[in-house]
Amino acid sequence: MAVTLFIIRKLGGAIATMLTVSLLVFLALEVNVADVAVKVLGQFSTDAQRATWLAANGYNDPVVLRYLRWLGAFVTGDWGTSTYYRTEIASLIPGRLAASGILAGGALLVIIPVGLIAGVLAGMRPGSLLDRLVSLVSVLTTSIPDFASAVFLSAVFVFWLKWLPGASTMLSGFSISEIVLPVLVLALYSTGYLARVTRASMIDVMGTHYVRTARLKGASPTRIVLRHALRNALITPVTVIMLQFPWLLSGVIVVEVFYAYKGFGTLLYDAALNSDIYLVEACAMVSVLVVVATQILSDLAYSWLNPRVSLADAAMGRG
Amino acid sequence: MIELKTNSGAPLHRDVADLCERVRSGAIDRRGFLRATAWLGVSMASAGAFLGMGEPAFAQDEAPVDGGTLRFACQIQELTDPMLTSWIEASNLFRNSLEFLTYVDANNVTHPYLAKSWTPSGDLKVWDFDLDERATWSNGDALTPEDVIFNIQRWIAPESQSSNKTAFAAIESVEKTGDHSFRITLSRAVSSLPEQLYSYTCPILHRNFETDGANWPAKPVGTGPYGLVTYEVGRQATFKKRTDYWGTPAHLDEIHYIDLGTDITTHLAALASGQVDILYRTTIAEYDLMKSLPNVQVLSGRAANTLVMRMQVDQKPFDDIRVRQAVLLAADNQQMLDIAYRGEGDIAGNYHVSPTQADYFPLEPIPRDVAKAKALLAEAGYADGIDLEITLGNTQGKWEQDTAQVLQQNLAEAGIRLALNVLPASQYWPVWDKVPFGLTFWAHRPLGSMTLDLAYRSGGAWNESHFASPEFDAALDKAMAVVDPSERPKAMRGVETILRDAAVMVQAYWPSRFTAAAQTVRGFELHPADYFRMDGVWLAKA
């Protein structure tokens, strides 16, 4: 019951968020009607052609009516045609989203185990050599922006060692060698961040009274970590991991563009560069959907890890 | 004595004898002779024999090998209606499947293509063309004069939005004169008509293009050596060799055009790791990197492409010629070349005609004079200096912005505070002809008069500076009617002077062009206009 209530409340919030964003996106991109006609028909169109197109597509109607019509079309899956790609947007996005999903999945496969293990090991013995090493590497990797590490990794693995391909177009299907570099760039930054968060969380938990009690009772270090500390120490890292999803899907534009990886990030980039307004609108809405969906999942995972967090309270907005 | 012949078998144009005399006496060079006789319909084989050099051909040391797939890195842009294409890069895709009436090679010599011959009237106003009877479309139809008439009428129609409308404004009529022949009648003499027919917006489409939906990639009917197999904007386009091609078959089995985005470092990384065989273009910024790559050949060349920082002469404050003159006098063209392009190119003199163009006349340079620029500004009412903004899009690379930044520093010395409005490349093209002060990259054209006709003739569709001068138009008309290569620069002297003195633009230098390819790529010519024909390209065994 609590879970159902929680989900209903969260979905309500998600819908309100999406409606707000949709209004902002619509106002930003479609309020200047003349621009829309130029963007859709191209710079070579004549004024007469633009006027005819605007009239035929209902652009002479009031803004509110146009917004509601646009929203209705969007909800029913009619996302329009991309002026740059010359194809239906609804057919364009799933493939690109899946491609970014694969990239994000690959990155998470590196980020989660490496980040968690490094963070836990460092947090178990603060001040040890291992802890200092993990902290140093984490600070280093999180300090380098992705565009810089992309250039650096390409210089080493493509131009110097010649081990890996320089572009990740995946034109001949999925290729492990092509995905290595973009995954590494994404993982470099996030793994260090996750390791630092996990380490801090682990240090907190290792200092709690129940861990001290377990230690005094003579429990082995392995048992203390696995039975008592780990689950509680994971609460913050899991939130961090969940926040990586929307970032990995729509925030990896730099990495996707650098490696010519045809994912959701490059789609959004090309759409913005080419003033493809319907595609920008659709990408923005999909991005919001991904963000709110991962937030709900994050809350569910949070309550599973920490039973003290009541979904019923969360559903009612308490606590 | 070897006799010259026309491709059509028609008598030689009256100017040919004069050209022969002039090449014998050394008044014109061999290249100029070949170019001019080609316009007049003379066969290149006979012209080459006349000069004792055989038919000009690509120099090749190895026998070409057939087969293989070449991977070409370039942007995959939309090609819906080829006559509306505004990017040469896009035209290189349909160049594999669509052909032109004539072909202009890398030396600017015009050759027969779909038109096997042409014969101009004595006054150069009536041109009779013969189509190659062998030419057929990929759907089995024969190429007919109706196809050509359909295309030319679309270019020049009142509602046409193609740049061809201005380029071919002199065409009065086009009519069928036989099963394989047609006639173009002009309102004024244009000697370079055959050369102009190879402009990138002039591929010949099938006569049913519009009834078939006016979307070429959706129904890619063509006469060319390759057929379009797949096409996805922003991703990839593949062409496959046609076994039923009417002309000389191409060497490569397939060509894959791959979109690697806009970052040229990625293009070079893909070339270095063997993912692609050739790049569309590199810039001066990557020069050291590509030189350092093993198994990569660097191709470079000079051409009449340039950056034009033009001012709209009907917009404030540029409607006052003193302001424009001040900008030109304060600009340091040599410094822009040296700093923004590392000196890899030729200095220019603000009149948009290049030393690589056959009709170039070298005007006496006007030296930089900051004091005079200040005085002109004060005279124009800007004694305390003036705020200007230039819009640019780095459409060819960051060196465009570097050039504008040097100009910014130059102008500051004269009290002109220049702000840079830098847009993404794709957002620059929608406004390139609208902003009062803009930096635009202009592609190469074989003749200066062709560029000036497109860019500065009164009321032209691509006249981004809004320059309008009946005197200039008349002088240009006169220059465009001259056939004799040695007379053309003389005729252009007046044209260039009018334009330069009108202070329409800062056109600082002619940048050299670069690209990179794998060592195995053979037969690829860095065409000065970036018109890359792929039927002569082949891959050597690695």
Interface residues (C-beta under 8 A of the other chain):
Chain A: V38 K39 G42 Q43 F44 S45 T46 Y84 Y85 R86 T87 V151 S154 V158 F159 K162 L164 P165 G166 A167 T169 L171 V257 F258 Y259 A260 K262 T266 D270 L273 N274 S275
Chain B: E78 T80 L84 S86 E159 Q161 S162 E232 V233 G234 R235 Q236 H256 I258 D259 L260 G261 T262 D263 T265 T266 H267 L268 A269 A270 L271 A272 S273 G274 Q275 V276 L293 P424 A425 S426 Q427 W429 P430
